[in-house]
C-alpha cells in the first residue's frame, strides 16, 4: 500500500504529505494506546486476526476504488489504524516467543519486514505495467488473508505470549515485561528500542 498508493492519488507533494501525516497519526495513536487496550481485552491472537482482516478489507476497497481519489485517500489514512495495532502486537509477540535474545530477534524481524517493504514498490509497478492499477492491491489483500491463516497456526504460541511465556512454555521475563511495549514502539518508528528499555530500567531503579 505505502509503496504504490501515492501514484494513483495524483496529489501534489504537500497534499500527499498531509495524507500520510494523517496516516502516521493513526499509526502512532493505535500503536501506543489502541493495541495495548485491545490486547488486554481480547488477547494478542484475536486482536491480530481482527486487525489483519480489517486491513485486508481496506486493501480490497483500495483495489476496487483505486481510481476514486476520495475513497483512496480515506482508505489509506484509515489503514493507519490497522497497521498501528498490527505493528505493536506483532513485534511484541515476536520478542516474547523468540528463542533468541531480543536484539537478534528484533534484527531478524526488521530485516524480513523491510525487505518486503523495499521490494513492494518495484513489484507493484511491474504488476501495474503487466495488468492494471487494481491488481497490486488485490494481491496485497489476498496476501494479508493468507497471513491470517498462517498466523492462526501459531495461536497457542500467541496465547503463551499473553501469559508471559516463551515458545517452550517457560517464563519469558528475560525478554522484558510482557505489558511494557515501550521498546517495541521504538523499534517500529526506527528508534533504538534497547536504549529506551535501558532508560525505563534506570527509571524503575531510581
FIKE-804986 format. One record per residue (C-alpha): x, y, z; residue in one letter. Coordinates in Angstrom, 1 decimal. Layout:
N
+--------+--------+--------+---------+
|     px |     py |     pz | residuo |
+--------+--------+--------+---------+
|      X |      Y |      Z |       a |
...
+--------+--------+--------+---------+
***
This chain:
206
+--------+--------+--------+---------+
|     px |     py |     pz | residuo |
+--------+--------+--------+---------+
|    0.0 |    0.0 |    0.0 |       x |
|    2.6 |    2.5 |    1.0 |       x |
|    4.8 |    1.7 |   -1.9 |       x |
|    2.3 |    2.4 |   -4.7 |       x |
|   -0.8 |    4.1 |   -3.3 |       x |
|    0.7 |    7.6 |   -3.7 |       x |
|    0.8 |    7.3 |   -7.5 |       x |
|   -2.9 |    6.9 |   -8.4 |       x |
|   -3.8 |    9.7 |   -5.9 |       x |
|   -2.3 |   12.3 |   -8.3 |       x |
|   -1.8 |   14.8 |   -5.5 |       x |
|    0.8 |   17.5 |   -5.0 |       x |
|    3.8 |   16.9 |   -2.7 |       x |
|    2.1 |   18.9 |    0.1 |       x |
|   -1.3 |   17.2 |   -0.3 |       x |
|    0.4 |   13.8 |   -0.3 |       x |
|    2.3 |   14.8 |    2.8 |       x |
|   -0.9 |   15.7 |    4.6 |       x |
|   -2.5 |   12.4 |    3.7 |       x |
|    0.4 |   10.4 |    5.1 |       x |
|    0.6 |   12.8 |    8.1 |       x |
|   -3.0 |   11.7 |    8.9 |       x |
|   -2.0 |    8.1 |    8.3 |       x |
|    1.0 |    8.4 |   10.6 |       x |
|   -1.0 |   10.0 |   13.4 |       x |
|   -3.3 |    7.0 |   13.4 |       x |
|   -0.4 |    4.5 |   13.3 |       x |
|    1.2 |    6.3 |   16.3 |       x |
|   -2.0 |    6.5 |   18.3 |       x |
|   -3.1 |    3.0 |   17.8 |       x |
|    0.4 |    1.6 |   18.3 |       x |
|    0.7 |    3.3 |   21.7 |       x |
|   -2.8 |    3.4 |   23.0 |       x |
|   -5.1 |    1.2 |   20.9 |       x |
|   -3.0 |   -2.0 |   20.7 |       x |
|   -2.3 |   -2.5 |   24.4 |       x |
|   -6.0 |   -2.0 |   25.3 |       x |
|   -7.1 |   -4.5 |   22.6 |       x |
|   -4.5 |   -6.9 |   23.8 |       x |
|   -5.7 |   -6.7 |   27.4 |       x |
|   -9.3 |   -7.1 |   26.5 |       x |
|   -9.2 |   -9.7 |   23.7 |       x |
|   -5.7 |  -11.1 |   23.7 |       x |
|   -2.9 |  -10.9 |   21.1 |       x |
|   -4.2 |  -13.5 |   18.7 |       x |
|   -7.8 |  -12.3 |   18.3 |       x |
|   -6.6 |   -8.6 |   18.2 |       x |
|   -4.2 |   -9.5 |   15.4 |       x |
|   -6.7 |  -11.6 |   13.4 |       x |
|   -9.2 |   -8.7 |   13.5 |       x |
|   -6.6 |   -6.0 |   12.6 |       x |
|   -5.2 |   -8.0 |    9.7 |       x |
|   -8.7 |   -8.9 |    8.4 |       x |
|   -9.8 |   -5.3 |    8.5 |       x |
|   -6.5 |   -4.3 |    6.8 |       x |
|   -7.3 |   -6.9 |    4.1 |       x |
|  -10.7 |   -5.4 |    3.6 |       x |
|   -9.2 |   -1.9 |    3.4 |       x |
|   -6.8 |   -3.1 |    0.7 |       x |
|   -9.7 |   -4.7 |   -1.2 |       x |
|  -11.6 |   -1.3 |   -1.1 |       x |
|   -8.5 |    0.4 |   -2.5 |       x |
|   -8.2 |   -2.3 |   -5.2 |       x |
|  -11.9 |   -1.7 |   -6.2 |       x |
|  -11.9 |    2.1 |   -6.0 |       x |
|   -8.3 |    2.8 |   -6.9 |       x |
|   -9.5 |    5.4 |   -9.5 |       x |
|  -11.6 |    7.2 |   -6.9 |       x |
|   -9.3 |    9.7 |   -5.2 |       x |
|  -11.6 |   10.4 |   -2.3 |       x |
|  -12.1 |    6.7 |   -1.4 |       x |
|   -8.4 |    6.1 |   -2.0 |       x |
|   -7.3 |    8.8 |    0.4 |       x |
|   -9.7 |    7.8 |    3.1 |       x |
|   -8.8 |    4.2 |    2.8 |       x |
|   -5.1 |    4.9 |    3.0 |       x |
|   -5.5 |    7.1 |    6.1 |       x |
|   -7.8 |    4.6 |    7.8 |       x |
|   -5.2 |    1.8 |    7.2 |       x |
|   -3.1 |    3.6 |    9.8 |       x |
|   -5.4 |    2.1 |   12.5 |       x |
|   -4.9 |   -1.5 |   11.5 |       x |
|   -1.2 |   -1.1 |   10.8 |       x |
|   -0.6 |    0.6 |   14.1 |       x |
|   -2.3 |   -2.2 |   16.0 |       x |
|   -0.5 |   -4.9 |   14.0 |       x |
|    2.9 |   -3.3 |   14.3 |       x |
|    2.8 |   -3.2 |   18.1 |       x |
|    1.2 |   -6.6 |   18.7 |       x |
|    3.3 |   -8.5 |   16.2 |       x |
|    6.5 |   -7.0 |   17.3 |       x |
|    5.8 |   -7.7 |   21.0 |       x |
|    4.7 |  -11.2 |   20.3 |       x |
|    7.9 |  -11.9 |   18.3 |       x |
|   10.0 |  -10.5 |   21.1 |       x |
|    8.2 |  -12.6 |   23.7 |       x |
|    8.2 |  -16.0 |   22.0 |       x |
|   11.6 |  -15.8 |   20.2 |       x |
|   14.1 |  -18.4 |   21.4 |       x |
|   17.0 |  -15.9 |   20.9 |       x |
|   17.9 |  -12.7 |   22.6 |       x |
|   15.7 |   -9.7 |   21.9 |       x |
|   18.2 |   -7.7 |   19.8 |       x |
|   18.7 |  -10.7 |   17.5 |       x |
|   15.0 |  -11.3 |   17.2 |       x |
|   14.4 |   -7.7 |   16.5 |       x |
|   17.0 |   -7.5 |   13.8 |       x |
|   15.8 |  -10.6 |   12.1 |       x |
|   12.2 |   -9.4 |   12.2 |       x |
|   13.1 |   -6.0 |   10.9 |       x |
|   15.2 |   -7.5 |    8.1 |       x |
|   12.3 |   -9.6 |    6.8 |       x |
|    9.7 |   -6.8 |    7.2 |       x |
|   11.7 |   -4.1 |    5.5 |       x |
|   12.9 |   -6.4 |    2.8 |       x |
|    9.3 |   -6.8 |    1.8 |       x |
|    8.8 |   -3.1 |    2.1 |       x |
|   11.7 |   -2.5 |   -0.2 |       x |
|   10.6 |   -4.9 |   -2.9 |       x |
|    6.9 |   -3.9 |   -2.8 |       x |
|    7.1 |   -0.7 |   -4.9 |       x |
|    9.1 |   -2.4 |   -7.6 |       x |
|    6.8 |   -5.4 |   -7.7 |       x |
|    3.6 |   -3.2 |   -7.6 |       x |
|    4.9 |   -1.2 |  -10.6 |       x |
|    5.6 |   -4.3 |  -12.6 |       x |
|    2.1 |   -5.6 |  -11.8 |       x |
|    0.6 |   -2.4 |  -13.0 |       x |
|    2.6 |   -2.5 |  -16.2 |       x |
|    1.6 |   -6.1 |  -16.8 |       x |
|   -2.1 |   -5.8 |  -15.7 |       x |
|   -3.7 |   -2.7 |  -14.2 |       x |
|   -3.9 |   -0.5 |  -11.1 |       x |
|   -6.2 |   -2.8 |   -9.3 |       x |
|   -4.0 |   -5.9 |   -9.3 |       x |
|   -1.3 |   -4.9 |   -6.7 |       x |
|   -3.8 |   -4.0 |   -4.1 |       x |
|   -5.9 |   -7.1 |   -4.8 |       x |
|   -2.8 |   -9.3 |   -4.4 |       x |
|   -2.0 |   -7.4 |   -1.2 |       x |
|   -5.4 |   -8.1 |    0.3 |       x |
|   -5.1 |  -11.8 |   -0.5 |       x |
|   -1.6 |  -11.9 |    0.9 |       x |
|   -2.9 |  -10.4 |    4.2 |       x |
|   -5.7 |  -13.0 |    4.4 |       x |
|   -3.1 |  -15.7 |    3.8 |       x |
|   -1.1 |  -14.2 |    6.6 |       x |
|   -4.0 |  -14.6 |    9.0 |       x |
|   -4.3 |  -18.3 |    8.1 |       x |
|   -0.6 |  -18.8 |    8.7 |       x |
|   -0.7 |  -16.8 |   11.9 |       x |
|   -3.6 |  -19.0 |   13.2 |       x |
|   -1.2 |  -22.0 |   13.2 |       x |
|    0.7 |  -20.2 |   16.0 |       x |
|   -2.4 |  -19.5 |   18.1 |       x |
|   -1.1 |  -21.4 |   21.1 |       x |
|    2.2 |  -19.6 |   20.9 |       x |
|    0.5 |  -16.3 |   20.9 |       x |
|   -1.6 |  -17.4 |   23.9 |       x |
|    1.6 |  -18.3 |   25.7 |       x |
|    3.0 |  -14.8 |   24.9 |       x |
|   -0.1 |  -13.3 |   26.6 |       x |
|    0.7 |  -15.3 |   29.7 |       x |
|    4.4 |  -14.2 |   29.6 |       x |
|    5.8 |  -17.5 |   28.4 |       x |
|    8.2 |  -18.2 |   25.7 |       x |
|    7.8 |  -20.8 |   22.9 |       x |
|    8.9 |  -23.6 |   25.3 |       x |
|    6.4 |  -22.6 |   27.9 |       x |
|    9.0 |  -21.0 |   30.2 |       x |
|    8.7 |  -17.6 |   31.8 |       x |
|    9.9 |  -15.0 |   29.3 |       x |
|   11.0 |  -12.3 |   31.8 |       x |
|   14.4 |  -12.1 |   30.1 |       x |
|   12.7 |  -10.7 |   27.0 |       x |
|   11.2 |   -7.9 |   29.0 |       x |
|    7.9 |   -7.1 |   30.8 |       x |
|    5.1 |   -8.5 |   28.6 |       x |
|    3.0 |   -5.5 |   29.4 |       x |
|    5.6 |   -2.9 |   28.5 |       x |
|    5.6 |   -2.1 |   24.8 |       x |
|    7.9 |    1.0 |   25.0 |       x |
|   10.8 |   -0.8 |   23.3 |       x |
|    8.6 |   -2.3 |   20.7 |       x |
|    7.2 |    1.1 |   19.8 |       x |
|   10.7 |    2.5 |   19.5 |       x |
|   11.6 |   -0.4 |   17.2 |       x |
|    8.5 |    0.4 |   15.0 |       x |
|    9.5 |    4.0 |   14.5 |       x |
|   13.1 |    3.3 |   13.8 |       x |
|   14.3 |    4.1 |   17.3 |       x |
|   16.7 |    2.3 |   19.5 |       x |
|   14.4 |    0.0 |   21.4 |       x |
|   17.2 |   -1.2 |   23.6 |       x |
|   18.2 |    2.3 |   24.6 |       x |
|   14.7 |    3.1 |   25.6 |       x |
|   14.5 |   -0.1 |   27.6 |       x |
|   17.6 |    0.9 |   29.4 |       x |
|   16.1 |    4.3 |   30.3 |       x |
|   13.0 |    2.6 |   31.6 |       x |
|   15.0 |    0.2 |   33.7 |       x |
|   17.1 |    3.2 |   35.1 |       x |
|   13.8 |    5.0 |   35.9 |       x |
|   12.4 |    2.0 |   37.8 |       x |
|   15.6 |    1.6 |   39.8 |       x |
|   15.8 |    5.4 |   40.6 |       x |
+--------+--------+--------+---------+
***
